[in-house]
């Protein structure tokens, strides 16, 4: 049985979450996008709901993107999008099996990750 891909987008910049929330359903059908501008609220949502893909910013107040990914179940596909290349621990990204994109993200690259994950669940 096919099901929708559950995607969580987290960025403290509302414009980013709006762009990604609008773009993702345009590139593929069968997705549910849940956008958050507060990483703590997103963390709580992830703890209580099924999630297939987490797309998060790195630098956010209270809980950064790596901390959010660390609290996310291992089977969730993790994508971090940031302009702070030097601040991100590459070893930790590797351990989390996370994909990294530099801001501004090239949307077709993000679309490829989502398509790959959608193929995995179907």
Steps between C-alpha positions, in 0.01 A plus 500: 500500500635840404510769764597863504860589576508694828743793478590740780662833405661704779653846466477802726456716189132489403575586135710183466234270643239665276713451188578136577141424606378640169771341286496142628137421406566644154784258428327185614158374592428293806676714757391666821718796601503619859687830542634641825681824584574384855739206533369404845143474369631298204689268735180436694306434178764253378491317834128429463443463126634286215761686293682380188714805418632780721626813322649744748707812529812482714509826697178543697424622851458244782573188291727500194454273200754239612336475843163461331634226273657319797159483668335364185458124444782338301276394210404863421686644197681807629586806292668810637500826306733773622729781406725421797728243342788545742281466810361158413673189632550280192565192710167545676323544165658176381400316820141623457505396132389854417509680167636855499401780265640850509249789510347598272414140420479404132139377498551222241761345732250503784238354266734209424536414871122508546444281193756247625326479835162468337629203298622341826155503662315378192 
